[in-house]
């Protein structure tokens, strides 16, 4: 069965801990406190969201990429504390290759290390492999971003290598680490192991 992904659809992913719903322009108000008070959240980001103008550009760019079928951005709502926590997205959607990337993920400091990320990733991976029907989910990060790399490994990603000076960054250029989860890995062990970590 070929991969099916329509970015025009209204997609909500939810479990007992978290709700991921489509990001909208109106959500800028929910994300502004992070933008103004925690600018370091975007230290490794290729599209900075610190400050009102950068945040507006961040959201506008994400929505433009959704409109052309490249991305599907979500806002993250932590049901445990009933607060908006950050944002994440599917991007670089390539139906012909049955691949998708998962990234542009950030959470406010109070939500980091709480298990929220694992809930988000479980829902997104489950949707990618079991609903969209992808064969591969890819992840990328700044090769010096130890926290992000550790988080990706903890959900079951396999490191593949380093892309040297592969893209521009706020500070110049960066090396990017590439990690992935394959469909057979999801069904054979990653799904079970990640689900166990949610409890």
N, C-alpha and C positions, 0 to 999 in steps of 0.2 A: 504494500500500500504506500503510495507516495506521500511525502511530508505535506501536511496541510497547515498553513499559518497565514491568517488574514489579519493584518494589523488594524483593519477597520472594525473588527469585532470588539465587543465590550467584554474584557476578561477580568474576572475577579478570582483570586486565589485566597483561600481562607482555611484556617484550622482553629483550634481552641486558643492559640496564642497570638496569631497575627492575621491581619487582613492586608492583602496587596490589591489595590485597585488602580485603574488607569490614572496616570498623572494628568492634571489639567492646569490651565493657566491660573485658575482660582486657587490652586494649592500653594502658590507662592507665599501666601499669608501664613500657611502652616510651617513653611520651611525657613522663613525669614529669621526667626530667633537663632537658628543654627548658623545661618549665613553671617549674621551680625556679631554673634558671641563666640563662635567656634570656627574661625577662619582656617585654622590648621587642619580641619577635616579635608581640605582640598589640596594639601601640600603635594600629593602625588598625582593629582587629577590632571588630565589633558584638557579638560574644560572646567576651569575654576568656578566655584559658586559662592565665593566669599564676597560679601558686600551686596547691596541691593541690585546694582546694575549687572554684576556678574551672575547673580542668581536668576534674574529675569532672562538673561541671555542663555543660561544653562537650561532653563525650562523651555524657552522658545525653541532652542536647537533640538532638544529631545522631542518636542511635539512635531517639528518639521520633519525629523527623521522617521517618526511614526507615520506621518502623512504620505511619505514616499515608499513605505513598506520596508524600511531598513531596521526599524527598532520598535520596541514596545516598552515604554517606561511606566513604572509603577511608583506610587507613593506608599510608604510602609506605615501601617498603624499598629502599634503595640497594644493588644487588647488587655494585657495584664495590668497595665497602668493607665489605659485609655488615653494614650497620647500618640501623636504622630512622631515617628522616630527617624525618618530619612527617606532614601529613595534607592531604587535598583532597576535594572532593565534587561530585557533581551535585546541584542543588537547584532548587526552583521548577519541578518537572516538570509541564508542561501538555500532556497528550496531545492535547486537543481543538485546540490551536493548533500542535502539532508543534514546541514550543519547550522548551528546557531552559537552565538557567543553570549555569555552571561557576565554582566559587569556593571560599571558605573555605580557601584554599590557604596553607599556611605550611611552611617548612623551617627546620631549625636552621641557624645561621650557617655551619657548616662545609660545608653542602650548597648554599648559595647561590652562584650564579655558576659552578657546576660543569657546567652543561648538563643537570642532573637534571630541572629543571622542563620543559624542552622535550620530554624523553622522556615525562614524565607527560602533558603536554598533547597530544602526538601520539596516544598510546594512547587518551586520553579522547575526543578529537575524532573519531578513527577509529571508535570504538565508537558515539558519538552519531550520526554521520552515516550510517555503513554498517551498523550492527547495529540500533540503536533506530529509525533512520529519521527523525531530526529535520530540520526545514527551517532552523532557526536556533539557534545557540548564543550565549547572551548572557553578558557579563562585566560586573561592576560593581566599583568600588573607590572609596575615599575620593579625592576630586578632588585632594587634596594629597599623595597617596602616589605620588611620582614613580617609585620603584623598581618598584612593582607595575604602574603604567601602562606603563612602558618594557618590562617583561617581556611584557605582553599584546600590545603593538604588535609585538614581535619574533617572536611566533608567528603573526602575520598578522591580528590583530584590526583592525577599522575603528572609530575613534572616532565616536560618534553625537551626543554632547552631554552636557550637565550637568543632572542633576536637583537643583534647588536645595532645600537644607534638607529632603531627602526622608525622612530617618530619624534616629532617636535614635542617639547614639554615647556612648562612655564619657565624653567631655568635654562633651556637650551635644547638639548636632545637627550633621549634616555635609551637605555637597554631595557627590553621587555622580556619577562619570563612568560613562557607559554605552558599551560597545564590543560588537561582535558579529562573528561569522563566519557567512555564509550557505551553504547547501548547494551552490549552484552555484559559489561561491568556493572551497570546499573541494576540489571535484573539478577545477576549472579551473586552479588555481595554488597555493592555500595548502598542500595536502597535499604536493605535490612540493617546494615551497620549504622547508617545515618539515622534511621528511625529509632534505633535503640538509644542514640545520644539525645533524642528529643525529650525523653522522660526524665 
